[in-house]
Amino acid sequence: MRFFMFKMIGALGLILISIALLLKNRKKQDVLYILGGIFLELYSLHLHDSIFIVLQIIFTLSAVYDLCKCGSKQLTKNR
């Protein structure tokens, strides 16, 4: 049962990232990348796969950075 739950979490992460690839709005893309990355991180922690864990940390942090960078550009644009 627990393994199935983590499979579903991983699948949800994959779906969110796949949807983000199809979007044109950068901010929405980043939000879905972050959520999908978090779900895949939980799945990789469950698997104890150190390479996948590091990959997901880097992926999620880069999406957070991009979201913050886009947000700060918008703030300076509105001044």
N, C-alpha and C positions, 0 to 999 in steps of 0.2 A: 504493500500500500504506500509506504513512504517513498519507495523508489519511483512509483508511478506519479506521485505528487511532484517530485523533482523533475521527472521527464516532462510533465505539463508546464512547469515553470520554465524549463529550457526551451520548450516549443513556443511558449508565449514570447520569450525574448527574441527568438528567431523571427517570429511573425512581426513583432514591432519594428525590428531593424529592417526587415524586408519592405514593410509599408513605408518606412522613412525614406528608403531609396527612391520611391515613386513620387514623393512630394516635391513641390517646387518651393515651398516656404521654408527657408533655412532655419528659422527659430523652431518651427514644429518638427522639422527633421531632427534637430539637436535634442529636443525633449524626448522624442521616440528612441533615438540612439541611446540616450542616458538610461531610460527605463528598460529598454531591451538589454543593454549592457549589464545593468544590475541583475536582471533575471538570469542572464547567462552566467554571471559571476556566481550567483547562488548555486546554480547547477554545477558549475565547475568546482566549487568548494565541496559540494556533495560527492563529486567524483574523486576528489583529492588529486586533481590533475594540475600540477604546479605550472606547466607551460601555459595551459589554458587560463589559469587564474591570473597570471601576470599579463597575458594578452588582454583579458577583459578589463583589468585595472587600467591599463594604458588606453584602451579604446574608450572606456567610460570617462576617464579624466580628460582626454582630448576633446570629447564631445562637450563636457562641462566648460572647458577652456573656450571652445568655439562659441558656445552659448553666451558666456560672459563677454567675450570679445565683441560679438554682434550687439549685445545689449549696451556696451559702453560706446560703441559707434553711434547707436541710436540716440543716446543721451547727449553726446557732443553735437550731433546733427540738429537736435531740437533747441540748442542754446542760441 
